[in-house]
Amino acid sequence: MTESPERDAAGKVVMLGRCPNCSKRAVLDYRPFCSKRCADLDLGRWLSGDYAIPAVESDDPDDEDHAPGSPDKF
Ligand SMILES: [Zn+2]
């Protein structure tokens, strides 16, 4: 199987990859997706938070306070 290059409006050859959603050939109008449907699906996934980075609560404000019994508390 060979991937034939596509051309954009200016006639420039552009290699389109595969749709990250369904692995079909991407189309110029919706690249890197194969269709508006897949583009919308991906956008919807973003909006619904599937790609959201999980919040990590590593900053414990209590860390700034001296623990009871700390020598600094003298
Ligand atoms: Zn697709």
PDB file of the backbone (N, CA, C, O) and the ligand in Angstrom, with CONECT records:
HET     ZN  A 101       1
ATOM      1  N   MET A   1       0.844  -1.205   0.000  1.00  0.00           N
ATOM      2  CA  MET A   1       0.000   0.000   0.000  1.00  0.00           C
ATOM      3  C   MET A   1       0.879   1.255   0.000  1.00  0.00           C
ATOM      4  O   MET A   1       1.808   1.364   0.800  1.00  0.00           O
ATOM      5  N   THR A   2       0.593   2.166  -0.866  1.00  0.00           N
ATOM      6  CA  THR A   2       1.375   3.403  -0.924  1.00  0.00           C
ATOM      7  C   THR A   2       0.495   4.575  -0.546  1.00  0.00           C
ATOM      8  O   THR A   2      -0.689   4.623  -0.878  1.00  0.00           O
ATOM      9  N   GLU A   3       1.100   5.518   0.156  1.00  0.00           N
ATOM     10  CA  GLU A   3       0.381   6.715   0.538  1.00  0.00           C
ATOM     11  C   GLU A   3       0.592   7.760  -0.554  1.00  0.00           C
ATOM     12  O   GLU A   3       1.715   8.215  -0.771  1.00  0.00           O
ATOM     13  N   SER A   4      -0.451   8.128  -1.221  1.00  0.00           N
ATOM     14  CA  SER A   4      -0.283   9.152  -2.243  1.00  0.00           C
ATOM     15  C   SER A   4      -0.435  10.524  -1.619  1.00  0.00           C
ATOM     16  O   SER A   4      -1.335  10.751  -0.811  1.00  0.00           O
ATOM     17  N   PRO A   5       0.439  11.433  -1.992  1.00  0.00           N
ATOM     18  CA  PRO A   5       0.396  12.769  -1.392  1.00  0.00           C
ATOM     19  C   PRO A   5      -0.827  13.553  -1.843  1.00  0.00           C
ATOM     20  O   PRO A   5      -1.324  13.365  -2.953  1.00  0.00           O
ATOM     21  N   GLU A   6      -1.293  14.411  -0.995  1.00  0.00           N
ATOM     22  CA  GLU A   6      -2.401  15.292  -1.330  1.00  0.00           C
ATOM     23  C   GLU A   6      -1.826  16.653  -1.702  1.00  0.00           C
ATOM     24  O   GLU A   6      -0.651  16.930  -1.457  1.00  0.00           O
ATOM     25  N   ARG A   7      -2.653  17.484  -2.285  1.00  0.00           N
ATOM     26  CA  ARG A   7      -2.195  18.836  -2.590  1.00  0.00           C
ATOM     27  C   ARG A   7      -3.130  19.841  -1.928  1.00  0.00           C
ATOM     28  O   ARG A   7      -4.347  19.660  -1.902  1.00  0.00           O
ATOM     29  N   ASP A   8      -2.537  20.894  -1.400  1.00  0.00           N
ATOM     30  CA  ASP A   8      -3.380  21.918  -0.795  1.00  0.00           C
ATOM     31  C   ASP A   8      -3.835  22.901  -1.868  1.00  0.00           C
ATOM     32  O   ASP A   8      -3.580  22.706  -3.057  1.00  0.00           O
ATOM     33  N   ALA A   9      -4.512  23.958  -1.431  1.00  0.00           N
ATOM     34  CA  ALA A   9      -5.107  24.900  -2.370  1.00  0.00           C
ATOM     35  C   ALA A   9      -4.068  25.518  -3.285  1.00  0.00           C
ATOM     36  O   ALA A   9      -4.366  25.856  -4.431  1.00  0.00           O
ATOM     37  N   ALA A  10      -2.851  25.666  -2.784  1.00  0.00           N
ATOM     38  CA  ALA A  10      -1.789  26.288  -3.567  1.00  0.00           C
ATOM     39  C   ALA A  10      -1.095  25.271  -4.470  1.00  0.00           C
ATOM     40  O   ALA A  10      -0.155  25.609  -5.190  1.00  0.00           O
ATOM     41  N   GLY A  11      -1.550  24.057  -4.429  1.00  0.00           N
ATOM     42  CA  GLY A  11      -0.953  23.034  -5.262  1.00  0.00           C
ATOM     43  C   GLY A  11       0.268  22.416  -4.638  1.00  0.00           C
ATOM     44  O   GLY A  11       0.957  21.602  -5.254  1.00  0.00           O
ATOM     45  N   LYS A  12       0.533  22.810  -3.404  1.00  0.00           N
ATOM     46  CA  LYS A  12       1.677  22.252  -2.700  1.00  0.00           C
ATOM     47  C   LYS A  12       1.348  20.850  -2.217  1.00  0.00           C
ATOM     48  O   LYS A  12       0.259  20.578  -1.713  1.00  0.00           O
ATOM     49  N   VAL A  13       2.299  19.994  -2.385  1.00  0.00           N
ATOM     50  CA  VAL A  13       2.071  18.622  -1.942  1.00  0.00           C
ATOM     51  C   VAL A  13       2.189  18.547  -0.424  1.00  0.00           C
ATOM     52  O   VAL A  13       3.183  18.982   0.157  1.00  0.00           O
ATOM     53  N   VAL A  14       1.191  18.005   0.187  1.00  0.00           N
ATOM     54  CA  VAL A  14       1.249  17.825   1.635  1.00  0.00           C
ATOM     55  C   VAL A  14       0.961  16.371   1.954  1.00  0.00           C
ATOM     56  O   VAL A  14       0.026  15.774   1.422  1.00  0.00           O
ATOM     57  N   MET A  15       1.751  15.834   2.801  1.00  0.00           N
ATOM     58  CA  MET A  15       1.506  14.468   3.228  1.00  0.00           C
ATOM     59  C   MET A  15       0.554  14.497   4.409  1.00  0.00           C
ATOM     60  O   MET A  15       0.829  15.107   5.443  1.00  0.00           O
ATOM     61  N   LEU A  16      -0.533  13.845   4.234  1.00  0.00           N
ATOM     62  CA  LEU A  16      -1.496  13.792   5.321  1.00  0.00           C
ATOM     63  C   LEU A  16      -1.330  12.481   6.056  1.00  0.00           C
ATOM     64  O   LEU A  16      -1.180  11.413   5.462  1.00  0.00           O
ATOM     65  N   GLY A  17      -1.361  12.598   7.337  1.00  0.00           N
ATOM     66  CA  GLY A  17      -1.199  11.392   8.136  1.00  0.00           C
ATOM     67  C   GLY A  17      -2.519  10.671   8.304  1.00  0.00           C
ATOM     68  O   GLY A  17      -3.447  10.795   7.505  1.00  0.00           O
ATOM     69  N   ARG A  18      -2.553   9.943   9.341  1.00  0.00           N
ATOM     70  CA  ARG A  18      -3.760   9.183   9.651  1.00  0.00           C
ATOM     71  C   ARG A  18      -4.556   9.913  10.708  1.00  0.00           C
ATOM     72  O   ARG A  18      -4.005  10.613  11.558  1.00  0.00           O
ATOM     73  N   CYS A  19      -5.841   9.738  10.639  1.00  0.00           N
ATOM     74  CA  CYS A  19      -6.718  10.318  11.639  1.00  0.00           C
ATOM     75  C   CYS A  19      -6.386   9.694  12.997  1.00  0.00           C
ATOM     76  O   CYS A  19      -6.426   8.472  13.139  1.00  0.00           O
ATOM     77  N   PRO A  20      -6.063  10.512  13.981  1.00  0.00           N
ATOM     78  CA  PRO A  20      -5.747   9.962  15.298  1.00  0.00           C
ATOM     79  C   PRO A  20      -6.946   9.306  15.962  1.00  0.00           C
ATOM     80  O   PRO A  20      -6.814   8.576  16.945  1.00  0.00           O
ATOM     81  N   ASN A  21      -8.098   9.577  15.412  1.00  0.00           N
ATOM     82  CA  ASN A  21      -9.320   9.060  16.011  1.00  0.00           C
ATOM     83  C   ASN A  21      -9.666   7.670  15.497  1.00  0.00           C
ATOM     84  O   ASN A  21      -9.998   6.775  16.275  1.00  0.00           O
ATOM     85  N   CYS A  22      -9.587   7.494  14.181  1.00  0.00           N
ATOM     86  CA  CYS A  22     -10.029   6.217  13.613  1.00  0.00           C
ATOM     87  C   CYS A  22      -9.013   5.642  12.639  1.00  0.00           C
ATOM     88  O   CYS A  22      -9.252   4.595  12.036  1.00  0.00           O
ATOM     89  N   SER A  23      -7.888   6.316  12.483  1.00  0.00           N
ATOM     90  CA  SER A  23      -6.789   5.803  11.658  1.00  0.00           C
ATOM     91  C   SER A  23      -7.101   5.775  10.170  1.00  0.00           C
ATOM     92  O   SER A  23      -6.380   5.145   9.395  1.00  0.00           O
ATOM     93  N   LYS A  24      -8.165   6.450   9.767  1.00  0.00           N
ATOM     94  CA  LYS A  24      -8.388   6.595   8.326  1.00  0.00           C
ATOM     95  C   LYS A  24      -7.477   7.695   7.808  1.00  0.00           C
ATOM     96  O   LYS A  24      -6.857   8.425   8.581  1.00  0.00           O
ATOM     97  N   ARG A  25      -7.407   7.801   6.483  1.00  0.00           N
ATOM     98  CA  ARG A  25      -6.602   8.858   5.905  1.00  0.00           C
ATOM     99  C   ARG A  25      -7.189  10.209   6.281  1.00  0.00           C
ATOM    100  O   ARG A  25      -8.398  10.420   6.178  1.00  0.00           O
ATOM    101  N   ALA A  26      -6.333  11.118   6.714  1.00  0.00           N
ATOM    102  CA  ALA A  26      -6.799  12.451   7.034  1.00  0.00           C
ATOM    103  C   ALA A  26      -7.105  13.217   5.752  1.00  0.00           C
ATOM    104  O   ALA A  26      -6.559  12.907   4.693  1.00  0.00           O
ATOM    105  N   VAL A  27      -7.960  14.196   5.849  1.00  0.00           N
ATOM    106  CA  VAL A  27      -8.256  15.050   4.709  1.00  0.00           C
ATOM    107  C   VAL A  27      -7.783  16.453   5.022  1.00  0.00           C
ATOM    108  O   VAL A  27      -7.691  16.853   6.183  1.00  0.00           O
ATOM    109  N   LEU A  28      -7.485  17.196   3.962  1.00  0.00           N
ATOM    110  CA  LEU A  28      -6.942  18.536   4.137  1.00  0.00           C
ATOM    111  C   LEU A  28      -7.819  19.405   5.024  1.00  0.00           C
ATOM    112  O   LEU A  28      -7.334  20.087   5.927  1.00  0.00           O
ATOM    113  N   ASP A  29      -9.116  19.371   4.752  1.00  0.00           N
ATOM    114  CA  ASP A  29     -10.025  20.282   5.450  1.00  0.00           C
ATOM    115  C   ASP A  29     -10.064  20.039   6.945  1.00  0.00           C
ATOM    116  O   ASP A  29     -10.290  20.959   7.731  1.00  0.00           O
ATOM    117  N   TYR A  30      -9.846  18.818   7.323  1.00  0.00           N
ATOM    118  CA  TYR A  30     -10.016  18.493   8.744  1.00  0.00           C
ATOM    119  C   TYR A  30      -8.768  17.894   9.360  1.00  0.00           C
ATOM    120  O   TYR A  30      -8.810  17.326  10.452  1.00  0.00           O
ATOM    121  N   ARG A  31      -7.666  18.025   8.655  1.00  0.00           N
ATOM    122  CA  ARG A  31      -6.453  17.424   9.196  1.00  0.00           C
ATOM    123  C   ARG A  31      -6.188  17.936  10.600  1.00  0.00           C
ATOM    124  O   ARG A  31      -6.485  19.093  10.898  1.00  0.00           O
ATOM    125  N   PRO A  32      -5.653  17.126  11.443  1.00  0.00           N
ATOM    126  CA  PRO A  32      -5.168  15.779  11.119  1.00  0.00           C
ATOM    127  C   PRO A  32      -6.260  14.719  11.146  1.00  0.00           C
ATOM    128  O   PRO A  32      -5.970  13.527  11.250  1.00  0.00           O
ATOM    129  N   PHE A  33      -7.483  15.142  11.056  1.00  0.00           N
ATOM    130  CA  PHE A  33      -8.574  14.169  11.141  1.00  0.00           C
ATOM    131  C   PHE A  33      -9.086  13.813   9.762  1.00  0.00           C
ATOM    132  O   PHE A  33      -8.771  14.483   8.779  1.00  0.00           O
ATOM    133  N   CYS A  34      -9.867  12.770   9.697  1.00  0.00           N
ATOM    134  CA  CYS A  34     -10.353  12.268   8.416  1.00  0.00           C
ATOM    135  C   CYS A  34     -11.659  12.941   8.059  1.00  0.00           C
ATOM    136  O   CYS A  34     -12.071  12.917   6.899  1.00  0.00           O
ATOM    137  N   SER A  35     -12.315  13.540   9.030  1.00  0.00           N
ATOM    138  CA  SER A  35     -13.630  14.104   8.769  1.00  0.00           C
ATOM    139  C   SER A  35     -14.001  15.073   9.875  1.00  0.00           C
ATOM    140  O   SER A  35     -13.365  15.122  10.928  1.00  0.00           O
ATOM    141  N   LYS A  36     -15.047  15.843   9.608  1.00  0.00           N
ATOM    142  CA  LYS A  36     -15.512  16.771  10.624  1.00  0.00           C
ATOM    143  C   LYS A  36     -15.972  16.012  11.855  1.00  0.00           C
ATOM    144  O   LYS A  36     -15.822  16.466  12.989  1.00  0.00           O
ATOM    145  N   ARG A  37     -16.532  14.853  11.597  1.00  0.00           N
ATOM    146  CA  ARG A  37     -17.034  14.048  12.714  1.00  0.00           C
ATOM    147  C   ARG A  37     -15.903  13.721  13.692  1.00  0.00           C
ATOM    148  O   ARG A  37     -16.045  13.880  14.905  1.00  0.00           O
ATOM    149  N   CYS A  38     -14.797  13.270  13.145  1.00  0.00           N
ATOM    150  CA  CYS A  38     -13.689  12.906  14.017  1.00  0.00           C
ATOM    151  C   CYS A  38     -13.090  14.143  14.680  1.00  0.00           C
ATOM    152  O   CYS A  38     -12.683  14.100  15.841  1.00  0.00           O
ATOM    153  N   ALA A  39     -13.042  15.242  13.935  1.00  0.00           N
ATOM    154  CA  ALA A  39     -12.532  16.473  14.519  1.00  0.00           C
ATOM    155  C   ALA A  39     -13.425  16.908  15.675  1.00  0.00           C
ATOM    156  O   ALA A  39     -12.945  17.310  16.735  1.00  0.00           O
ATOM    157  N   ASP A  40     -14.715  16.820  15.452  1.00  0.00           N
ATOM    158  CA  ASP A  40     -15.655  17.192  16.512  1.00  0.00           C
ATOM    159  C   ASP A  40     -15.552  16.248  17.694  1.00  0.00           C
ATOM    160  O   ASP A  40     -15.610  16.666  18.850  1.00  0.00           O
ATOM    161  N   LEU A  41     -15.401  14.987  17.390  1.00  0.00           N
ATOM    162  CA  LEU A  41     -15.283  13.996  18.455  1.00  0.00           C
ATOM    163  C   LEU A  41     -14.092  14.304  19.341  1.00  0.00           C
ATOM    164  O   LEU A  41     -14.167  14.244  20.568  1.00  0.00           O
ATOM    165  N   ASP A  42     -12.982  14.638  18.678  1.00  0.00           N
ATOM    166  CA  ASP A  42     -11.784  14.914  19.446  1.00  0.00           C
ATOM    167  C   ASP A  42     -11.954  16.169  20.281  1.00  0.00           C
ATOM    168  O   ASP A  42     -11.537  16.232  21.437  1.00  0.00           O
ATOM    169  N   LEU A  43     -12.581  17.176  19.663  1.00  0.00           N
ATOM    170  CA  LEU A  43     -12.833  18.411  20.400  1.00  0.00           C
ATOM    171  C   LEU A  43     -13.736  18.134  21.588  1.00  0.00           C
ATOM    172  O   LEU A  43     -13.524  18.654  22.683  1.00  0.00           O
ATOM    173  N   GLY A  44     -14.738  17.315  21.357  1.00  0.00           N
ATOM    174  CA  GLY A  44     -15.658  16.976  22.435  1.00  0.00           C
ATOM    175  C   GLY A  44     -14.940  16.273  23.570  1.00  0.00           C
ATOM    176  O   GLY A  44     -15.259  16.456  24.745  1.00  0.00           O
ATOM    177  N   ARG A  45     -13.955  15.458  23.187  1.00  0.00           N
ATOM    178  CA  ARG A  45     -13.200  14.753  24.214  1.00  0.00           C
ATOM    179  C   ARG A  45     -12.414  15.749  25.064  1.00  0.00           C
ATOM    180  O   ARG A  45     -12.319  15.627  26.285  1.00  0.00           O
ATOM    181  N   TRP A  46     -11.855  16.739  24.368  1.00  0.00           N
ATOM    182  CA  TRP A  46     -11.138  17.781  25.101  1.00  0.00           C
ATOM    183  C   TRP A  46     -12.080  18.471  26.078  1.00  0.00           C
ATOM    184  O   TRP A  46     -11.766  18.663  27.253  1.00  0.00           O
ATOM    185  N   LEU A  47     -13.255  18.841  25.547  1.00  0.00           N
ATOM    186  CA  LEU A  47     -14.174  19.626  26.359  1.00  0.00           C
ATOM    187  C   LEU A  47     -14.697  18.819  27.535  1.00  0.00           C
ATOM    188  O   LEU A  47     -14.965  19.368  28.604  1.00  0.00           O
ATOM    189  N   SER A  48     -14.840  17.533  27.339  1.00  0.00           N
ATOM    190  CA  SER A  48     -15.381  16.714  28.425  1.00  0.00           C
ATOM    191  C   SER A  48     -14.308  16.357  29.441  1.00  0.00           C
ATOM    192  O   SER A  48     -14.585  15.734  30.466  1.00  0.00           O
ATOM    193  N   GLY A  49     -13.083  16.759  29.141  1.00  0.00           N
ATOM    194  CA  GLY A  49     -12.039  16.623  30.151  1.00  0.00           C
ATOM    195  C   GLY A  49     -11.260  15.334  30.093  1.00  0.00           C
ATOM    196  O   GLY A  49     -10.480  15.047  31.001  1.00  0.00           O
ATOM    197  N   ASP A  50     -11.451  14.541  29.042  1.00  0.00           N
ATOM    198  CA  ASP A  50     -10.718  13.288  28.971  1.00  0.00           C
ATOM    199  C   ASP A  50      -9.215  13.519  28.884  1.00  0.00           C
ATOM    200  O   ASP A  50      -8.420  12.689  29.327  1.00  0.00           O
ATOM    201  N   TYR A  51      -8.837  14.652  28.311  1.00  0.00           N
ATOM    202  CA  TYR A  51      -7.420  14.935  28.144  1.00  0.00           C
ATOM    203  C   TYR A  51      -6.879  15.801  29.271  1.00  0.00           C
ATOM    204  O   TYR A  51      -5.695  16.139  29.297  1.00  0.00           O
ATOM    205  N   ALA A  52      -7.750  16.153  30.191  1.00  0.00           N
ATOM    206  CA  ALA A  52      -7.325  17.052  31.250  1.00  0.00           C
ATOM    207  C   ALA A  52      -6.241  16.404  32.099  1.00  0.00           C
ATOM    208  O   ALA A  52      -6.283  15.215  32.413  1.00  0.00           O
ATOM    209  N   ILE A  53      -5.298  17.214  32.444  1.00  0.00           N
ATOM    210  CA  ILE A  53      -4.246  16.714  33.325  1.00  0.00           C
ATOM    211  C   ILE A  53      -4.811  16.619  34.736  1.00  0.00           C
ATOM    212  O   ILE A  53      -5.331  17.604  35.258  1.00  0.00           O
ATOM    213  N   PRO A  54      -4.719  15.473  35.347  1.00  0.00           N
ATOM    214  CA  PRO A  54      -5.268  15.302  36.694  1.00  0.00           C
ATOM    215  C   PRO A  54      -4.605  16.262  37.669  1.00  0.00           C
ATOM    216  O   PRO A  54      -3.384  16.415  37.689  1.00  0.00           O
ATOM    217  N   ALA A  55      -5.421  16.886  38.457  1.00  0.00           N
ATOM    218  CA  ALA A  55      -4.873  17.835  39.422  1.00  0.00           C
ATOM    219  C   ALA A  55      -4.165  17.082  40.542  1.00  0.00           C
ATOM    220  O   ALA A  55      -4.730  16.193  41.180  1.00  0.00           O
ATOM    221  N   VAL A  56      -2.937  17.459  40.753  1.00  0.00           N
ATOM    222  CA  VAL A  56      -2.197  16.826  41.841  1.00  0.00           C
ATOM    223  C   VAL A  56      -2.029  17.838  42.954  1.00  0.00           C
ATOM    224  O   VAL A  56      -1.401  18.880  42.768  1.00  0.00           O
ATOM    225  N   GLU A  57      -2.582  17.535  44.093  1.00  0.00           N
ATOM    226  CA  GLU A  57      -2.484  18.459  45.207  1.00  0.00           C
ATOM    227  C   GLU A  57      -1.246  18.138  46.025  1.00  0.00           C
ATOM    228  O   GLU A  57      -1.315  17.504  47.078  1.00  0.00           O
ATOM    229  N   SER A  58      -0.123  18.592  45.514  1.00  0.00           N
ATOM    230  CA  SER A  58       1.134  18.282  46.202  1.00  0.00           C
ATOM    231  C   SER A  58       1.530  19.407  47.142  1.00  0.00           C
ATOM    232  O   SER A  58       2.350  19.226  48.042  1.00  0.00           O
ATOM    233  N   ASP A  59       0.930  20.580  46.917  1.00  0.00           N
ATOM    234  CA  ASP A  59       1.286  21.708  47.764  1.00  0.00           C
ATOM    235  C   ASP A  59       0.454  21.688  49.038  1.00  0.00           C
ATOM    236  O   ASP A  59      -0.679  22.169  49.065  1.00  0.00           O
ATOM    237  N   ASP A  60       1.016  21.144  50.055  1.00  0.00           N
ATOM    238  CA  ASP A  60       0.331  21.118  51.338  1.00  0.00           C
ATOM    239  C   ASP A  60       0.710  22.368  52.116  1.00  0.00           C
ATOM    240  O   ASP A  60       1.861  22.511  52.526  1.00  0.00           O
ATOM    241  N   PRO A  61      -0.228  23.266  52.323  1.00  0.00           N
ATOM    242  CA  PRO A  61       0.095  24.522  53.018  1.00  0.00           C
ATOM    243  C   PRO A  61       0.655  24.279  54.409  1.00  0.00           C
ATOM    244  O   PRO A  61       1.382  25.112  54.948  1.00  0.00           O
ATOM    245  N   ASP A  62       0.319  23.156  54.976  1.00  0.00           N
ATOM    246  CA  ASP A  62       0.806  22.857  56.327  1.00  0.00           C
ATOM    247  C   ASP A  62       2.311  22.635  56.344  1.00  0.00           C
ATOM    248  O   ASP A  62       2.954  22.718  57.390  1.00  0.00           O
ATOM    249  N   ASP A  63       2.868  22.347  55.153  1.00  0.00           N
ATOM    250  CA  ASP A  63       4.307  22.130  55.103  1.00  0.00           C
ATOM    251  C   ASP A  63       5.072  23.371  55.534  1.00  0.00           C
ATOM    252  O   ASP A  63       6.190  23.279  56.040  1.00  0.00           O
ATOM    253  N   GLU A  64       4.466  24.522  55.333  1.00  0.00           N
ATOM    254  CA  GLU A  64       5.132  25.764  55.693  1.00  0.00           C
ATOM    255  C   GLU A  64       5.157  25.961  57.208  1.00  0.00           C
ATOM    256  O   GLU A  64       6.048  26.607  57.757  1.00  0.00           O
ATOM    257  N   ASP A  65       4.182  25.402  57.842  1.00  0.00           N
ATOM    258  CA  ASP A  65       4.137  25.554  59.296  1.00  0.00           C
ATOM    259  C   ASP A  65       5.111  24.605  59.968  1.00  0.00           C
ATOM    260  O   ASP A  65       5.405  23.529  59.448  1.00  0.00           O
ATOM    261  N   HIS A  66       5.592  24.998  61.089  1.00  0.00           N
ATOM    262  CA  HIS A  66       6.474  24.114  61.826  1.00  0.00           C
ATOM    263  C   HIS A  66       5.646  23.094  62.574  1.00  0.00           C
ATOM    264  O   HIS A  66       4.658  23.413  63.235  1.00  0.00           O
ATOM    265  N   ALA A  67       6.077  21.883  62.450  1.00  0.00           N
ATOM    266  CA  ALA A  67       5.348  20.833  63.132  1.00  0.00           C
ATOM    267  C   ALA A  67       5.526  20.989  64.637  1.00  0.00           C
ATOM    268  O   ALA A  67       6.560  21.468  65.103  1.00  0.00           O
ATOM    269  N   PRO A  68       4.517  20.584  65.385  1.00  0.00           N
ATOM    270  CA  PRO A  68       4.659  20.656  66.843  1.00  0.00           C
ATOM    271  C   PRO A  68       5.888  19.900  67.293  1.00  0.00           C
ATOM    272  O   PRO A  68       6.105  18.766  66.865  1.00  0.00           O
ATOM    273  N   GLY A  69       6.679  20.487  68.128  1.00  0.00           N
ATOM    274  CA  GLY A  69       7.883  19.822  68.588  1.00  0.00           C
ATOM    275  C   GLY A  69       9.088  20.187  67.748  1.00  0.00           C
ATOM    276  O   GLY A  69      10.200  19.736  68.022  1.00  0.00           O
ATOM    277  N   SER A  70       8.874  21.013  66.714  1.00  0.00           N
ATOM    278  CA  SER A  70      10.015  21.414  65.891  1.00  0.00           C
ATOM    279  C   SER A  70      10.951  22.305  66.686  1.00  0.00           C
ATOM    280  O   SER A  70      10.490  23.156  67.447  1.00  0.00           O
ATOM    281  N   PRO A  71      12.262  22.129  66.526  1.00  0.00           N
ATOM    282  CA  PRO A  71      13.237  22.954  67.252  1.00  0.00           C
ATOM    283  C   PRO A  71      13.084  24.437  66.922  1.00  0.00           C
ATOM    284  O   PRO A  71      13.403  25.294  67.747  1.00  0.00           O
ATOM    285  N   ASP A  72      12.593  24.746  65.709  1.00  0.00           N
ATOM    286  CA  ASP A  72      12.434  26.136  65.337  1.00  0.00           C
ATOM    287  C   ASP A  72      11.375  26.840  66.151  1.00  0.00           C
ATOM    288  O   ASP A  72      11.293  28.068  66.154  1.00  0.00           O
ATOM    289  N   LYS A  73      10.581  26.076  66.827  1.00  0.00           N
ATOM    290  CA  LYS A  73       9.440  26.651  67.544  1.00  0.00           C
ATOM    291  C   LYS A  73       9.859  27.277  68.842  1.00  0.00           C
ATOM    292  O   LYS A  73       9.052  27.941  69.494  1.00  0.00           O
ATOM    293  N   PHE A  74      11.058  27.093  69.227  1.00  0.00           N
ATOM    294  CA  PHE A  74      11.525  27.623  70.523  1.00  0.00           C
ATOM    295  C   PHE A  74      11.376  29.128  70.624  1.00  0.00           C
ATOM    296  O   PHE A  74      11.724  29.716  71.649  1.00  0.00           O
TER     297      PHE A  74
HETATM  298 ZN    ZN A 101     -11.351   9.694  11.681  1.00  0.00          ZN2+
END
